[in-house]
Amino acid sequence: MLTEFWASASTTYKALVFSAMGLIAVGIILNVVGNSSQNQGLAVASLPVIGLGLILHLVGIVVRGQQIRKSYRK
């Protein structure tokens, strides 16, 4: 059933995980650039990008949990 976590994951879950990681990475890069260049607007604008990445990560956890619960019922 769950021989390998990533191999048994759905395409939806994988897309959510990669999207979340990408948004978090972009947000961190924007934050570092904004803070190093003293650009307060860029540093503050990066926070919603990081937040959206975290929300997508949580959605991915919910999706994966539902898939595991469905597989237990079978």
C-alpha positions in Angstrom: 0.0 0.0 0.0 2.4 2.7 1.1 5.7 1.1 0.0 7.2 4.4 -1.0 5.6 7.7 0.0 6.4 9.6 -3.2 5.7 6.8 -5.6 2.2 6.2 -4.2 1.3 10.0 -4.2 -1.1 11.4 -6.7 -0.3 14.0 -9.3 -2.4 16.6 -7.5 -0.4 16.1 -4.3 2.9 16.4 -6.2 1.8 19.5 -8.0 0.7 21.1 -4.7 4.1 20.2 -3.1 6.2 21.6 -5.9 4.0 24.8 -6.1 4.3 25.3 -2.4 8.1 24.8 -2.4 8.4 27.2 -5.4 6.4 29.9 -3.8 8.2 29.7 -0.5 11.6 29.8 -2.3 10.5 32.8 -4.4 9.2 34.6 -1.3 12.4 34.0 0.6 14.5 35.2 -2.3 12.4 38.4 -2.6 12.7 38.9 1.1 16.5 38.6 1.1 16.8 40.9 -1.9 14.4 43.4 -0.4 16.1 43.5 2.9 19.7 43.6 1.5 18.8 46.5 -0.9 16.9 48.3 1.8 13.7 48.0 -0.3 11.0 47.8 2.4 8.2 47.4 -0.2 9.8 44.3 -1.7 10.5 42.8 1.7 6.9 43.3 2.8 5.5 42.1 -0.6 7.4 38.8 -0.2 5.4 37.9 3.0 2.1 37.1 1.2 4.0 34.9 -1.3 5.6 32.9 1.5 2.1 32.7 3.2 0.5 31.4 0.0 3.2 28.8 -0.2 2.5 27.7 3.4 -1.2 27.5 2.7 -0.6 25.3 -0.4 1.6 23.1 1.7 -1.3 22.7 4.2 -3.7 21.9 1.4 -1.3 19.3 0.2 -1.2 17.7 3.6 -5.0 17.6 3.7 -5.1 16.1 0.2 -2.6 13.4 1.1 -4.4 12.6 4.3 -7.7 12.1 2.5 -6.0 9.8 -0.1 -4.5 7.7 2.7 -7.9 7.5 4.5 -9.6 6.4 1.3 -7.0 3.7 0.8 -7.5 2.4 4.4 -11.3 1.9 3.7 -10.6 -0.4 0.7 
